[in-house]
């Protein structure tokens, strides 16, 4: 602890989380960085000229890390300001802040076991809770999502193994999806809730089989603390397999979840999935790709994201690994797939504790 690269490494290890969180308020972050003079005026102007918020934050973090440990320390302290935490509550108590004010004292020992971020959600009930799967394969006017049944089978297998009650809804129109989610929010119970959505997508959300969009807010809101008090304070996890952009690259026997693809086997989930993490806590939304990019699905094996997720859960849950660490493994595995087609899953996190899904009898 307290080595020269401590703060730089802390930013590097949490870079995926920081990019996903800070890009929602990129302009605000840039203003604060300028005020405390972590960048020169030229560096600030160059970064402000970057159009995509996600790339702006990536470039900002790279620039700060290149300036060394002291600058990175000041940036981490900057993120702890009340004005930023009020706007981005998911930052509060994150591991990146752990003992940041004392990290340069090499004589200190850190009682990490007492840190708030290392508390765990209580997962003891059998069944653990409900895992609902929406699997839209056949559409009235969009392409069939070949391979999605393989994703459904894998999800059913792994979450049944993890002692969840699995409920599957196939080929639902948008209104049906909304009604089912609202009804479920009124009755669902347990220590944890899982929702998996497999469908075509657009910049506004995911498609029902009638081609009508269901927004991510409409998927999430039935389960917030106001609408679903049974799940208040309990983890609610959403896995969304759907494209988020038109930037697709063809590949043999691969689809991207984009209904607008023509003759290619690529299925893309179209541009700019805008998700706002609620002020309510205990939500995690894991998406199969970054803004503007495709999510790839093989017609015989299923999607890269869902298949990796299920395999990593099988590998790591018996070891007591928390879900966010497992998702980092998914990110790494998916990012390595494909020679020409590339994909990067991302997560939006508003969790207060670690979520570990123990095998029955291992609590």
Secondary structure, DSSP 8 states (H G I E B T S, - for coil): ---TTHHHHHHHHTHHHHHHHHGGGHHHHHHHHHHTTSS-HHHHHHHHT--SHHHHHHHHHHHHHHT-HHHHHHHHHHTTSHHHHHH-GGGTT-GGGTTTTTTT-TT----GGG-GGG-B-----SS-EEEEEEE----SSS---TTHHHHHHHHHHHHHHTT-EEEEEES--HHHHHHHHHHHHHH--SSEEEEEEES-EETTEEE-TTS-EE-HHHHHGGGSTTT-GGGTTSEEEEEEE----SB----TTEEES-TT--SSS-----S-------SSSSEEEEESS-TTB--EEETTTEEHHHHHHHHHHHHHGGGT--HHHHHHHHHHHHHH--SS-----EEEEE-SSB-----TT--
